[in-house]
Amino acid sequence: MKKRYIWLGGAGLALVIIVAGMMYTAHFASAVNQSQTHIASGAVTATGTPIPASGLHTFQIVSAQTTASYSVYENLVFQNKPNNDAIGTTHSVQGSFHIRTGASPLVAAMNVTVDLRTLQSDAQRRDNYVQQNTLQTDTYPNATFISVSTQGLPTSYTDGQTVHFQLTGNLTMHGKTNKEVFDVQGKVVGKTITGTATSTIYMTDFGIQPPDLANIAIAQNKVLITITFTAKEA
C-alpha cells in the first residue's frame, strides 16, 4: 500500500506539472498574440495621372538570382533550445516592373508573384505545418504584390547609383488583400537591376493564425518579408 501511495502521489505530481505547463503555454501564446495586435489597412487604389510610356524600360525578375524569404520569431516551448527566428526561403519568384532613369526617375507597375509552396526552412516538420495549416498552400499557393505608388525617389538618377525608397502596393495572400509598404534599396547597372525589398506584415491581417503548437513552438504574429532580387531588361 505504501508503494502504491507513493506511485499515485508521483502520478498526481506529474499531472499537476503537465497541466501547469499547458496553462503556461496557453497564457504565453495569448500574451504573444495580444502584443502583436494589428489592424489591417485593406487594399489601396492608385490615384493621380496615368504614367507616360516614353522613356520607360521593362525589367523581368531573374528567378535563379532572386530569393523571397520570411522571418518570424519563434519561442521553442519546453525544448531546452534557445528561441530563434524561423526563416524560410524560395527562388520561385516571378515578376516584372517598369523604370525610368535620368531626370524624374520612376518605378512603376511592379507585379511580383511568389510560389509559397516552395518555401523551405531548416526544419521539414515546420515547413509541412506552415504549408498545410498556416498558409494552406493547397488552396492559396501564391502571394502577389502589385505596386501602386513610390515615395522617396531622388530627383535624378545616374547609372550605378544606389537609391533607397518606399514602394506602396497591394499584397494578396491567403485570399485577402492589404496595403503594404516595402523599403527598397537598389541600383541599375547597364541592363541589370539588383536590390533588396523588405516589409513587416502581420499574419492576422491576412486571416492567418500564427502557429501555436503546444510543447513545440509558438510563433509571433509579426513577420519580416525580404526579397533580394536581380532583374534584367526585357
Secondary structure per residue as TSV (DSSP state, phi and psi in degrees):
chain	resnum	aa	ss	phi	psi
A	1	M	-	360.0	-38.0
A	2	K	H	-65.2	-41.1
A	3	K	H	-64.6	-41.2
A	4	R	H	-64.0	-38.9
A	5	Y	H	-63.1	-42.4
A	6	I	H	-64.5	-42.0
A	7	W	H	-64.0	-43.7
A	8	L	H	-63.9	-39.0
A	9	G	H	-63.4	-40.6
A	10	G	H	-65.0	-40.2
A	11	A	H	-64.1	-40.9
A	12	G	H	-62.9	-41.4
A	13	L	H	-63.3	-41.8
A	14	A	H	-62.2	-40.5
A	15	L	H	-62.5	-42.6
A	16	V	H	-60.8	-42.8
A	17	I	H	-63.4	-43.8
A	18	I	H	-62.6	-47.5
A	19	V	H	-61.5	-43.4
A	20	A	H	-61.9	-39.8
A	21	G	H	-63.7	-42.1
A	22	M	H	-64.7	-39.5
A	23	M	H	-66.0	-39.0
A	24	Y	H	-64.5	-43.7
A	25	T	H	-59.4	-46.9
A	26	A	H	-62.9	-41.2
A	27	H	H	-65.4	-42.8
A	28	F	H	-64.1	-43.9
A	29	A	H	-60.7	-42.6
A	30	S	H	-63.7	-42.3
A	31	A	H	-65.3	-41.2
A	32	V	H	-62.3	-49.0
A	33	N	H	-69.5	-34.7
A	34	Q	H	-66.8	-35.5
A	35	S	H	-71.2	-16.7
A	36	Q	T	-104.5	18.6
A	37	T	-	-57.5	133.2
A	38	H	-	-149.8	142.3
A	39	I	-	-101.2	122.5
A	40	A	-	-65.7	144.1
A	41	S	-	-89.6	-14.7
A	42	G	-	76.6	178.2
A	43	A	-	-74.5	155.7
A	44	V	-	-117.1	146.2
A	45	T	-	-108.9	138.2
A	46	A	-	-67.3	141.1
A	47	T	-	-130.4	169.2
A	48	G	S	99.4	-172.6
A	49	T	S	-81.9	153.9
A	50	P	-	-60.9	151.1
A	51	I	-	-81.4	125.3
A	52	P	-	-67.3	141.4
A	53	A	-	-78.0	-20.6
A	54	S	T	-65.5	134.2
A	55	G	T	82.2	-1.4
A	56	L	-	-84.5	141.8
A	57	H	E	-121.0	136.9
A	58	T	E	-96.8	132.7
A	59	F	E	-120.8	142.0
A	60	Q	E	-111.4	136.1
A	61	I	E	-69.0	135.7
A	62	V	-	-94.2	105.7
A	63	S	G	-59.1	-41.9
A	64	A	G	-63.8	-22.5
A	65	Q	G	-111.2	19.2
A	66	T	-	-129.2	140.8
A	67	T	E	-130.8	141.6
A	68	A	E	-115.6	137.4
A	69	S	E	-142.9	156.8
A	70	Y	E	-118.6	150.6
A	71	S	E	-138.2	122.7
A	72	V	E	-136.4	136.1
A	73	Y	E	-69.2	132.3
A	74	E	E	-125.3	125.1
A	75	N	E	-96.6	115.0
A	76	L	-	-88.9	97.2
A	77	V	T	-75.3	128.7
A	78	F	T	55.9	30.9
A	79	Q	S	-112.4	1.8
A	80	N	S	55.0	35.8
A	81	K	-	-125.7	149.8
A	82	P	-	-69.0	147.8
A	83	N	-	-64.2	152.5
A	84	N	E	-153.1	171.7
A	85	D	E	-92.5	118.5
A	86	A	E	-78.5	128.9
A	87	I	E	-125.8	128.4
A	88	G	E	-123.7	141.1
A	89	T	E	-134.4	161.1
A	90	T	E	-155.1	151.8
A	91	H	S	-97.3	-2.3
A	92	S	-	-79.4	72.0
A	93	V	E	-124.8	126.8
A	94	Q	E	-128.9	151.0
A	95	G	E	163.7	176.8
A	96	S	E	-152.6	165.1
A	97	F	E	-162.1	167.2
A	98	H	E	-111.8	145.6
A	99	I	E	-136.3	157.9
A	100	R	E	-134.6	130.0
A	101	T	-	-105.7	-174.0
A	102	G	E	81.2	-141.7
A	103	A	E	-73.1	142.3
A	104	S	S	52.0	61.6
A	105	P	-	-61.4	156.6
A	106	L	E	-147.3	142.3
A	107	V	E	-126.8	124.7
A	108	A	E	-148.6	162.7
A	109	A	E	54.0	39.1
A	110	M	E	-74.5	129.1
A	111	N	E	-136.3	107.9
A	112	V	E	-124.1	134.8
A	113	T	E	-124.0	132.3
A	114	V	E	-116.1	129.5
A	115	D	E	-82.5	102.8
A	116	L	G	-69.3	-19.2
A	117	R	G	-67.7	-16.9
A	118	T	G	-101.3	3.7
A	119	L	-	-64.1	133.3
A	120	Q	B	-134.0	137.9
A	121	S	-	-114.8	-161.6
A	122	D	S	-89.3	8.2
A	123	A	-	-140.3	114.9
A	124	Q	H	-61.7	-35.6
A	125	R	H	-62.1	-42.9
A	126	R	H	-62.8	-45.2
A	127	D	H	-59.1	-43.6
A	128	N	H	-61.9	-43.2
A	129	Y	H	-66.7	-44.0
A	130	V	I	-61.2	-44.7
A	131	Q	I	-71.7	-40.9
A	132	Q	I	-81.9	-39.3
A	133	N	I	-109.8	-33.4
A	134	T	I	-89.2	-63.0
A	135	L	S	-83.5	-21.8
A	136	Q	-	51.3	58.9
A	137	T	T	-69.7	-16.1
A	138	D	T	-63.7	-32.9
A	139	T	T	-95.6	-37.8
A	140	Y	-	-124.4	79.2
A	141	P	-	-73.3	-22.9
A	142	N	E	-123.4	156.7
A	143	A	E	-117.3	135.5
A	144	T	E	-128.4	135.1
A	145	F	E	-120.8	127.9
A	146	I	E	-123.1	119.7
A	147	S	E	-73.4	152.2
A	148	V	E	-121.7	-39.5
A	149	S	E	-156.9	165.8
A	150	T	E	-126.3	154.2
A	151	Q	E	-137.0	138.2
A	152	G	-	92.0	8.8
A	153	L	-	-68.7	149.0
A	154	P	-	-71.1	168.2
A	155	T	S	-75.7	-20.0
A	156	S	E	-151.1	160.8
A	157	Y	E	-140.9	136.7
A	158	T	-	-118.8	150.7
A	159	D	T	-55.7	132.3
A	160	G	T	91.4	-7.5
A	161	Q	-	-76.5	132.5
A	162	T	E	-86.9	129.3
A	163	V	E	-122.6	155.1
A	164	H	E	-128.7	128.2
A	165	F	E	-154.1	173.4
A	166	Q	E	-110.1	137.9
A	167	L	E	-119.0	116.0
A	168	T	E	-101.8	138.9
A	169	G	E	-170.0	-169.8
A	170	N	E	-105.0	122.1
A	171	L	E	-102.8	122.7
A	172	T	E	-110.5	125.7
A	173	M	E	-157.7	141.4
A	174	H	T	56.1	33.0
A	175	G	T	80.5	5.9
A	176	K	E	-127.1	149.5
A	177	T	E	-121.9	131.1
A	178	N	E	-138.4	151.6
A	179	K	E	-70.1	130.1
A	180	E	E	-136.0	152.7
A	181	V	E	-118.7	126.3
A	182	F	E	-103.5	134.7
A	183	D	E	-85.7	122.6
A	184	V	E	-118.8	136.3
A	185	Q	E	-131.4	128.9
A	186	G	E	-167.7	178.5
A	187	K	E	-153.2	155.6
A	188	V	E	-107.9	127.4
A	189	V	E	-128.4	105.9
A	190	G	T	64.1	-118.9
A	191	K	T	-107.5	24.6
A	192	T	E	-128.7	137.1
A	193	I	E	-118.8	131.7
A	194	T	E	-125.5	149.0
A	195	G	E	178.7	-177.0
A	196	T	E	-137.4	137.3
A	197	A	E	-126.1	130.9
A	198	T	E	-130.9	148.5
A	199	S	E	-153.8	147.5
A	200	T	E	-103.5	123.8
A	201	I	E	-121.8	170.4
A	202	Y	E	-122.9	128.0
A	203	M	G	-55.2	-42.8
A	204	T	G	-65.9	-20.6
A	205	D	G	-61.1	-26.0
A	206	F	G	-109.3	20.0
A	207	G	T	71.0	23.4
A	208	I	-	-107.2	129.1
A	209	Q	-	-88.4	127.0
A	210	P	-	-55.9	137.4
A	211	P	-	-53.9	134.1
A	212	D	E	-142.9	89.2
A	213	L	E	-104.1	106.3
A	214	A	T	-53.9	131.8
A	215	N	T	69.5	7.4
A	216	I	T	-122.2	-69.2
A	217	A	E	-159.5	149.7
A	218	I	E	-126.7	125.5
A	219	A	E	-103.0	147.0
A	220	Q	-	-73.1	164.1
A	221	N	S	-75.1	-31.8
A	222	K	E	-79.7	134.0
A	223	V	E	-130.9	133.7
A	224	L	E	-95.1	122.6
A	225	I	E	-104.2	133.1
A	226	T	E	-131.9	131.5
A	227	I	E	-121.2	116.0
A	228	T	E	-103.8	115.3
A	229	F	E	-127.8	155.2
A	230	T	E	-128.1	134.0
A	231	A	E	-133.3	144.2
A	232	K	E	-116.5	146.9
A	233	E	E	-65.1	132.2
A	234	A	-	-75.5	360.0
